[in-house]
């Protein structure tokens, strides 16, 4: 076993991996359990559920950039522990309100905002924390393991939550979700890392706004990170167009039904798990730029399966479902291969004191691209039709590889400070 592989099976990383996996599982539980609780208990309609989902997800746009600056100031392990416990308290509070007969939609909206903000801080901190517990050589396999647990949570979390909802009520599932966050904080508490415990005092003129600008300036000024940010932003924009229209394609254009959609998207997500299991070995044989380009091209080619299925409506439902599942499988495989590699590259080229601000700046771009892409997808679907609009999304995903061209030459000989 190599030293890098040994780092991912002993020491601090396994406990960090467990903490991150429990946090991922908790997030997936909450995304299902909160709307179900609102619908079953408070009889919420589509508008109210939309508000609830927005409260959970809009926080990156609201606090994403300052969160990066704050996390760079604070101890990252403490930030993650606090974020996990805040989410646990918010969920336990909702369960307690339900038990006392005082649960309302306004309380749910408020709790969702708190949970969303805490999730922003946890996510920014966890990606910035990894270089403090593993060496540069172990970053790639460590990210692969973290991504594997994220994909398992994405595929299995909602299914497990759905099974629990058949046995117990939604508020009790929220209590189970709170327990997952408490356990996550407990695992983090046992970790010893190399992060400095004492931070130097902020010098005059180093306001929060100045620190945010420093993070943005690094992303824009470092040629590797700048290209990666552009690739991730463009990829997410056009992928959102395709994914926004996917329910309409499956339910309306192909009339496959909600159950088929769940199977297609759930089974297809396993492609991401497959990608996370082989990317470290692939990186041992190929350079980072080559692996990223291959992942993006696989994702783009696989995404074409969606409009192809929509264009071949005369196919039997079984064949259409099989093609869509294959497309989802390949798309998530390629996307995860690209994502693990590009996150690892970013973590290696960025100075440690800028990691959180760099991560927050890029995530701001990634999350910020989703609302306009979703709106554009809806407009295009109404104007030109679902299938033609999806083809435009597929064409856009093919452009994603352009910023990656020449990346290997750019990375060659660069130091850990970019």
N, C-alpha and C positions, 0 to 999 in steps of 0.2 A: 504494500500500500504506500503511495506517495505521501509526502508531508502535507500537500494540499488536501488530498483525500482524507487524511487522518484528522485534519482540522475540522472537517464537517461531520465527523463521527464521535469526537471527544471534545472535552473542554467546554467553552462557553456556547459554541454555536448550537448544539442540540437543544439546549434550554431556550435559546433565542428562537430557534425554529419552532419549538412547541408553542411559545408565547405568540409568535406571529400567526401560526396556524389557528390557534384558538380565537385570535382577533378576527381573522378572515372568516372563520365559521360564524362568529357572532354577527359580523356585518351581513352575511348572507341570510342568517336567520331573521335579522331585523328587517331586511328589505321585504321579506315575505310576511312575517308575523305582524308588523305594525299596520300595513294596509288591511290584512285580514281582521285584526282586532277592530279597526275603524269601521269596516263593513258589517261584521257580524254583531258587534255590540252597540255601535252608535249609528248604524244604518247609513253610513256615508255613501254618497254617490260618486260619480266619476270625477266631478269637479273637486270634491273634498279629498279624494284619493290622490288627485293630481297635485294639490297643494301639499299633501303630506310627503309625497315622493320628492317634490321640489325642495321642501325643507331639509330633507336628508342629503340632497345632492348639490345644492347651489352654493354650499359653503366654501368650496374651493375658489369660486369666483370672488366671494366676499372677503375671505381672510387668508387665501392661499399664499399671497406674496408676503404679508407681514408675518405669517406663521413661519415661513422659512427663516426670516431674520431672528425671530424670537427663539426658534429651536437652535440656531447657531449660538445663541447666547447661553442657553440653558443646558444642563446635563441631559443627554438624549434618553438615557435609560429612565431617569426620573420623569421626563416628559411622557414617555410611553406608558409608564406605570400610572401616572396621574390620568392620562387620557382613557386608559382602560377602566379605571375605577370610576371616572365621571360617567362613562357610558353605562356601567353597571348600576350606578345610583339612579340615573335617569330612567332606566328600564324598570328597576325595582320600584321606583316612585310611581310609575304608571300602573304596575301590578297592584300596588297598595291602594291607589285611587280606585281601581276597579273593585277591589275587595271591599272598600268602604262605600261603594255606590256613588262615587264622585267623579268618575272619569268622563271627560268631555273632549270634543275635538280640539278646542283651544289648548288644553293641557297636552294633547298629543302633538299638536304643531310645535309647541314650545319645547317639548322633550326631543322632538325630531331635530330641531335646530341645534340643541345642545349636543346631541349624539353626532350630528354631522360635523360640527366644529371640532369636537374631540377627535373624530376620525381623521380630520385633516391633519391635526398635530401628530397623531400616531403614525399616519402614513408617511409624512415628511420625515419624521424622526427615524422610523425604522429603516428606510432606504439610506439615510445618512449615517446610521449607526454601524452598519456591517463592517466598514473598513477598520473600526476600532476593536473588533473581536476576531477577525481573520486576516491573514496576510494577503498581499496583492495576488499571489499565485492561487489562493483558495477562493477568490471572489467569484469566479465563474461557476464552479461547482456549488458554492453556497447559494448563489442566486438561482441556480437551476432547482435546488431543493426547495427554496422559498416559493418559486413559481409553481412547482409541482403541487405544493399544499394549497396554493391559491386556486389552481385549476380543479383540484379535488373538491375544495369548498364550493367553487362555482357550480360544479356538476352535482355534488352530493348534498350540499347544505340545504338548498330549497327542497330537495326530495325528503331529507330527514325531517325538516321542519313540517313538511306536508304530512308525513306519517304521524308526527307528534300531535298535529292539529286534529287528527282523526280520533285521538285518544283523550287529549286534554284540551281545555279552552285556550284561545289565543293569549290571554294575559299570563297564563301559566307557562306558555312557551317563551314569553318575554322574560319571565323569571329565570327560566333555564338559560336564556341568552345572557342575562346578567351574570349568572354563575360562570359562564365561559370567559367573560371579561375579567372576573375576579381571579380565576385560575391563570389567565394570561399575565396579569400583574404579578401573581405569585411566582411564576417561572422567571420573569424578568428580575425579580428581587434577588434571585440566587446567582446572578451573572456577575463575574468580575471582568472588567474590560480595561483598555489602555487610554480611555478618554480622560483628559485632565479634569480633576474634580473642581479646581478653582479657575474661574475665568478672569482674565485681566479686566480691570474697569474700563468702561467705554470712554475713549478719549473725547475731548471737546470736538464738537462738530460731527461726531459719529452718531447721529440720530437714527431712529428707526428707518426713516425715509432714506437716509444716506446708505444704510446697510442694505436696504432693498435694492437701491440703485447699483450697489457694488455687485450683488448677485446677478442682476440683469446684465450689467456690463461684462461680467465674466462669461455668461452664456453667449452674448453677442460677440465678444472679443476673441474667445477661444475658437479656432476654426473647426476643431473636432466637435465640440459641444454645439456650436452654432449649426453645423450641418445635421447633427442628430436631432436637435430641436425642430429644425425645418422638416426633416423626414417624418418624425413622430407626429407633428402637427398636421401635415398634409395627409398622412396615412389615416389619422383619426377622423379628420374631416370627411374624407370620401367613404371611409368604412361606416361612419355614422349615417350617411345617406343610404347606403345599402341596408344597414340593419334597421333603420327606421321604417323602411318600406317592406322588410321581410314579413312581418305579421300580415300585412295586406296581401302580399304575394301568396302566402300559404293559406290564409283563411278565405280571402275573397277571389283572387285570380284562379287558384288551384282547388279551392274548396276541400282542403284536406282535413280541416277540423283542428280544434285546440289540442286534443290529445296527441295528434300526429306532430303538431308544432313542438310540443314539449319533448317528444322523443327525438325529433330531428335536432333540436338545439342542444338537448342534454347529451345525447350520444356523440354529436359532433364536437362538443366541448372536450371530449376525451382526446382529441387531436392535440390540444394544448398540453395535456399530461404527457402524451407520447413525445412531443417536442422537448419538454423540460427534461425528460429522462435521457435523451441522446445528445443534447446540445453541448454538454461538457466534453464528451468524447469527440464530437465533430470539431470543436475548437482546438483539440490537440492535433488535428490533421490539417486544418485550414485557418487562414488568418481571419481576424475579426470582421474586416470589411467584406470579405467573400461570404462569410456566414450570414451577415446581416442582409446583403443583397439577395442571397438565395432565399432567405426567409421571407423577404418582402415580395419577391417574384412568385414564390409558392402561394402566398396569401392572395396576391392579385389574380393569379390564374384560377385558384380555387373559388374565389368570389364570383367568377364568371358563371359558375354552375347555377347561381340563383336566377339571373335573367334567362339563361338557357332553358331551365326548367319551366319558366313562365312562358317562353316562346313555343314550347312543345306541349301544349295543353292536351293534345290528342293521346299523349302517353297515359298508361294506366296510373292510378294514384300510387301504386306500389313503386313503380319505376321513378316517378317524380320525387317521392319521399326518399328513395335511395340516392338519387342524384343530389338532392339538397343536403342529405346527411354527409355524403362524401365531400361536398363543397364546404360545409361547416367544419368538418374534420380537418381538411387541408388548410383552410383559412386560419383556424386557431393554431394549428401546428406551425405554420409559417410565422404568424404574428408572435407567438411565444418564443420561437427561435430568435427572431429579430429583437424582441424586447429584452430577453435575458442578456443577450450579447451587448446591446447598446447601453443598458443600465450598468453592466460591468465595466464597459469602456469609460463611461462617465465617472464612475466611482474611482477609477484609477487615475484619470487625468486631472481631476479636480482636487485642489488643496482641501485638506480635511476641515479647515475652519470655514470653508464656503459650501460644504456639501449640502446642508439643508436649504440654503438660499438658492443654490443651483437647482436642486430637486423641485423646490416650490415654484421657481420661475418656469421650468419646463412643464410641470403639471398644470400651471395656470394656462399655458398655451394649449395643452392637451384637452383639459376640461372646457376651456373657453371656446374651443372649436366646435363643441357638440351642440349647443343651442342653435347657432346659425345654420349648422349643417342639417339639423332636424327640421328647422323651418323651411330651408331650401328644398329638402326632400319632399315635404308635404306639398309645397307649391309646384315642384316639377311633376310629382305624381298626378296632381290635378290638371296640369296643363298639357303634358305629353303622354301621360299614362305611367303606370307603375313599372312595367318592364323597360320601356325606353329610359326612364329616369334611373333605373338601376344600372343600365349599361353606361350611363354617364358617370355614375359612381365607380364602376369597374375601371373605366378609362382613366379616371383620376387616380385610382390606387396604383396604376402602372407608373405614374409619374413619381411615386414615392421613392423609387430606387435611385433617381437622379442625384440627390445630394450625397448618396453613399458612394457613388463612383469615385475612385481615386482615394478612398478612405484609408486603405492599407498603406499607401505611400505617405499619407499624411501622418499616420500613427507611427510609422517606422522611426525609431530613434527618439521619440518624444519621452520626456521624463514624467514623473508622477505629478509635476506641477504644470503640465500642459505646455 
